[in-house]
């Protein structure tokens, strides 16, 4: 057997049976798919959780702002609910999203009053079958709280 300078078999002189038979591309595709599927699932899951985080933060903040700019408590609650619903739907969370607005006293819109709005989203993890949902968590709960102060010198 003739060897080249580096010690590898010299194919030009009849050592054609040694080496790769063309299976490298199959191995590359198999390993690529094997690694790509979990990575894709991880990216999809993290993107959905990040969208829920943005949505909850936006819904809580905008609901608090809308509430303290209302004319009376009844209108303020409607404005806060509308603001929260818009923020939830902007990110595709029409279901599983709740908004709770609490005041530190009555009436809510008194000068120097504090309004706390809490937005909660239940994020269902993608591609989790119902069979596995009994033993593993199939959803993640994301919540955000915003505190808004009622203006002291606003005439209502």
KOLLUM-434761 format. One record per residue (C-alpha): residue number from 1; x, y, z. Coordinates in pm, whole numbers, plus 50000, padded with zeros to 5 digits. Example, Ala and Ser with C-alpha at 12.3 -4.5 7.8 and 13.67 -1.06 7.14 Angstrom:
// KOLLUM-434761
   seq       x       y       z
     1   51230   49550   50780
     2   51367   49894   50714
// end
This chain:
// KOLLUM-434761
   seq       x       y       z
     1   50000   50000   50000
     2   50138   50333   49903
     3   50102   50625   50140
     4   50119   50994   50075
     5   50345   51223   50270
     6   50099   51266   50557
     7   50042   50896   50606
     8   49695   50875   50449
     9   49624   50607   50187
    10   49693   50718   49832
    11   49372   50678   49629
    12   49551   50729   49303
    13   49728   50397   49352
    14   49432   50161   49415
    15   49316   50223   49776
    16   48961   50318   49678
    17   48774   50099   49931
    18   48902   50297   50228
    19   48710   50611   50335
    20   48364   50758   50294
    21   48097   50578   50098
    22   47870   50884   50065
    23   47687   50843   50394
    24   47806   51175   50534
    25   47517   51365   50379
    26   47266   51122   50531
    27   47430   51153   50871
    28   47438   51531   50841
    29   47067   51551   50752
    30   46970   51306   51029
    31   47168   51493   51295
    32   47052   51828   51160
    33   46685   51731   51189
    34   46746   51568   51527
    35   46894   51892   51662
    36   46674   52133   51468
    37   46336   52006   51592
    38   46398   52067   51965
    39   46562   52399   51889
    40   46263   52508   51680
    41   46023   52405   51958
    42   46229   52600   52212
    43   46226   52913   51996
    44   45848   52887   51939
    45   45781   52840   52309
    46   46006   53126   52418
    47   45855   53355   52154
    48   45503   53281   52281
    49   45605   53342   52643
    50   45780   53666   52547
    51   45468   53782   52359
    52   45260   53707   52670
    53   45502   53909   52882
    54   45475   54209   52650
    55   45097   54175   52631
    56   45048   54151   53009
    57   45275   54448   53070
    58   45099   54658   52807
    59   44751   54557   52922
    60   44820   54638   53288
    61   44981   54972   53210
    62   44719   55088   52960
    63   44428   54972   53176
    64   44564   55173   53469
    65   44615   55481   53255
    66   44271   55452   53099
    67   44109   55406   53439
    68   44256   55716   53602
    69   44156   55935   53306
    70   43789   55836   53325
    71   43515   56081   53427
    72   43359   55852   53689
    73   43411   55501   53828
    74   43162   55336   53590
    75   43318   55487   53278
    76   43669   55425   53410
    77   43606   55050   53452
    78   43475   55028   53094
    79   43774   55220   52960
    80   44016   54996   53151
    81   43845   54680   53024
    82   43858   54807   52664
    83   44226   54902   52695
    84   44312   54561   52836
    85   44114   54377   52567
    86   44292   54572   52292
    87   44635   54500   52441
    88   44556   54130   52475
    89   44422   54098   52122
    90   44721   54283   51972
    91   44937   53986   52073
    92   44677   53716   52001
    93   44568   53641   52358
    94   44192   53671   52323
    95   44138   53365   52544
    96   44298   53292   52879
    97   44367   53658   52960
    98   44218   53840   53259
    99   44239   54195   53391
   100   44163   54295   53750
   101   44143   54662   53853
   102   44145   54745   54226
   103   44121   55076   54408
   104   44263   55171   54747
   105   43936   55332   54859
   106   43599   55462   54750
   107   43538   55638   54528
   108   43820   55515   54309
   109   43877   55843   54129
   110   43924   56062   54435
   111   44230   56295   54442
   112   44554   56109   54520
   113   44380   55772   54494
   114   44578   55468   54384
   115   44452   55223   54122
   116   44620   54884   54079
   117   44564   54692   53757
   118   44681   54331   53726
   119   44687   54153   53390
   120   44724   53774   53385
   121   44769   53550   53081
   122   44763   53171   53080
   123   45001   53068   52799
   124   44940   52720   52663
   125   45266   52565   52548
   126   45264   52472   52179
   127   45239   52110   52068
   128   45180   51965   52416
   129   44927   51681   52379
   130   44647   51634   52630
   131   44788   51295   52733
   132   45107   51456   52862
   133   44925   51754   53015
   134   44823   51544   53316
   135   45181   51481   53426
   136   45365   51786   53291
   137   45268   52154   53303
   138   45096   52239   52976
   139   45073   52612   53044
   140   45262   52898   53203
   141   45097   53185   53390
   142   45231   53535   53316
   143   45114   53837   53516
   144   45196   54204   53538
   145   45086   54466   53789
   146   45071   54840   53729
   147   44998   55107   53989
   148   44850   55435   53864
   149   44784   55743   54075
   150   44476   55959   54031
   151   44565   56322   53968
   152   44520   56558   54260
   153   44394   56861   54068
   154   44160   56709   53808
   155   43800   56825   53819
   156   43550   56543   53790
// end
